[in-house]
Amino acid sequence: MEFKKLEIEEENKGSKKLLQSKHIRKSLIYILIGAIAGFGYFYFSEAQHMQSWVLSDSLSSVFFGGFLGFFITNSPCARNQC
C-alpha cells in the first residue's frame, strides 16, 4: 500500500478573510458614502443656520446616512431575493 503525504494549508481566518469578501467591501463603501452624504445633508441644511454646532446633531445624521448605505447593500432586493 502506498499513501500520499497529507498536505495541510492554512486557511485565511479573522479580519483578513472578512475584508477579502466582495460583499463586505461593498457594504463598507456604501456605509461610508451614506455617512458622508448624511453629514453633507446636515451641513448644508441645518448647520448653516446654527449659532453653535453640537456634535450629537451631526452624528445622528451621519449614523442615519450610514444605516441607509448598509440597508442599500443588504436589503433583500439588493440581493435579488424580492
PyMOL commands that set and color helices and strands:
alter all, ss='L'
color gray80, all
select helices_A, chain A and resi 15-20+22-45+47-49+55-74
alter helices_A, ss='H'
color red, helices_A
deselect
rebuild
show_as cartoon
